[in-house]
């Protein structure tokens, strides 16, 4: 989770560097939150695509595909719980 915050902070620093005037503390916090939420949404979308890919295996591999999809979903659930507790 800390790495997500680091990514959001790096992006916010880059945005701040592009602006003619520096962000206020309130603007900084809001921009960082927007970036963090966007990173989280992108991460979850990637995990959803991974589940879809796992479930796309032929029926002979269906058992393994279901196990992989289940593991990805469990990681998603843990991520959501951890992110919710950070707020």
CORWO-V825697 format. One record per residue. RES is the residue in one small letter. SS is DSSP state (h for helix, s for strand, l for the rest). D_FIRST is the distance of its C-alpha to the first C-alpha in Angstrom with 1 decimal. Layout:
# CORWO-V825697
res:RES ss:SS d_first:D_FIRST
res:RES ss:SS d_first:D_FIRST
This chain:
# CORWO-V825697
res:x ss:l d_first:0.0
res:x ss:h d_first:3.8
res:x ss:h d_first:5.4
res:x ss:h d_first:5.3
res:x ss:h d_first:6.7
res:x ss:h d_first:8.9
res:x ss:h d_first:10.1
res:x ss:h d_first:11.0
res:x ss:h d_first:12.7
res:x ss:h d_first:14.6
res:x ss:h d_first:15.8
res:x ss:h d_first:16.9
res:x ss:h d_first:18.7
res:x ss:h d_first:20.5
res:x ss:h d_first:21.5
res:x ss:h d_first:22.8
res:x ss:h d_first:24.7
res:x ss:h d_first:26.5
res:x ss:l d_first:27.8
res:x ss:l d_first:31.2
res:x ss:l d_first:30.1
res:x ss:l d_first:26.9
res:x ss:l d_first:24.6
res:x ss:l d_first:25.2
res:x ss:h d_first:22.5
res:x ss:h d_first:22.4
res:x ss:h d_first:22.3
res:x ss:h d_first:19.5
res:x ss:h d_first:17.3
res:x ss:h d_first:18.3
res:x ss:h d_first:17.9
res:x ss:h d_first:14.4
res:x ss:h d_first:13.6
res:x ss:h d_first:15.6
res:x ss:h d_first:13.9
res:x ss:h d_first:10.3
res:x ss:h d_first:12.1
res:x ss:h d_first:13.9
res:x ss:h d_first:11.1
res:x ss:h d_first:9.8
res:x ss:h d_first:13.5
res:x ss:h d_first:14.1
res:x ss:h d_first:11.6
res:x ss:h d_first:13.1
res:x ss:h d_first:16.5
res:x ss:h d_first:16.1
res:x ss:h d_first:15.4
res:x ss:h d_first:18.4
res:x ss:h d_first:20.5
res:x ss:h d_first:19.7
res:x ss:h d_first:21.0
res:x ss:h d_first:24.0
res:x ss:h d_first:24.7
res:x ss:h d_first:24.7
res:x ss:h d_first:27.0
res:x ss:l d_first:29.3
res:x ss:l d_first:30.7
res:x ss:l d_first:34.4
res:x ss:h d_first:35.5
res:x ss:h d_first:36.3
res:x ss:h d_first:32.6
res:x ss:h d_first:31.6
res:x ss:h d_first:30.7
res:x ss:h d_first:28.3
res:x ss:h d_first:26.8
res:x ss:h d_first:26.3
res:x ss:h d_first:24.6
res:x ss:h d_first:22.2
res:x ss:h d_first:21.6
res:x ss:h d_first:21.1
res:x ss:h d_first:18.4
res:x ss:h d_first:16.5
res:x ss:h d_first:17.0
res:x ss:h d_first:15.8
res:x ss:h d_first:12.4
res:x ss:h d_first:12.4
res:x ss:h d_first:13.4
res:x ss:h d_first:10.8
res:x ss:h d_first:8.0
res:x ss:h d_first:10.3
res:x ss:h d_first:10.9
res:x ss:h d_first:7.5
res:x ss:h d_first:7.2
res:x ss:h d_first:10.8
res:x ss:h d_first:10.7
res:x ss:h d_first:8.7
res:x ss:l d_first:11.7
